[in-house]
């Protein structure tokens, strides 16, 4: 699993760990906050980049074609949006890019060569808070109640080696799981998953073979090229589209999701 790739599908936290702020979250007063953590494939393994006092992801929120401006006032370095209506659908767009130079508290492209840029677009219908959050989570300090929102998340179980590499020149099969955060009820009923892969940093895409789908669990098969093959970069990028029965949708592109190698590290 590429470090830094978001994958908060099922999250079970250590009850003795510090509480996690509710992200992709709506307050009882109609205030919405985007992602506040970066996650990898280990449940509960997160970093909170906003703690450095800067929020580096690019975030935009739309109702129809109208962009909603962020508002200030949060006690943390993260945007907040006031939703004009909690009965309309919204589109959230985010771009998470690794800084090219070191930035304290963030992964950077000098030491991390995979998942260098993740672009995600969600369409969702807000869910009003109804009851407390699960143990281990809490609302922002000036919110009296809040709820995780039904934004589809993807967990990529890529079956890589210790350096986020897959064998070059071979068919490669991996698992993908799609769903809401585990605090959202009822769980997502996924109706479709499609996935494409690119071996030239997104200049062209090939559709992968996708099977399964029970409970949001899918098996994906791609054909990884040989190292040094003409027109390839030695990395594989992934693009996924998912939708559910409630009308929520998600599109995500992970640039250089994993590397290719002739000598996997065991």
Secondary structure, 3 states (H helix, E strand, C coil): CCCCCCCCCCCCCCCCCCCEECCCEEECCCEEECCCCEECCCCCCEECHHHHCCCCCEEEEEECCEEECCECCCCCCCCEEECCCCCCEEEEEEEEECECCCCCCCCECCCCCCCCEEEEEEEEECCCCCCCCCCCEECCCCCCCEEECCCCEEEEECCCCCCCEEECCCEEEEEEEEECCCCCCCCCCEEEEEEEEECCCCCCCEECEEEECHHHEEEEEEECCCCCCCCCCCEEEEEEEEEECCCCEEEEEEEEEEEEECCCCC
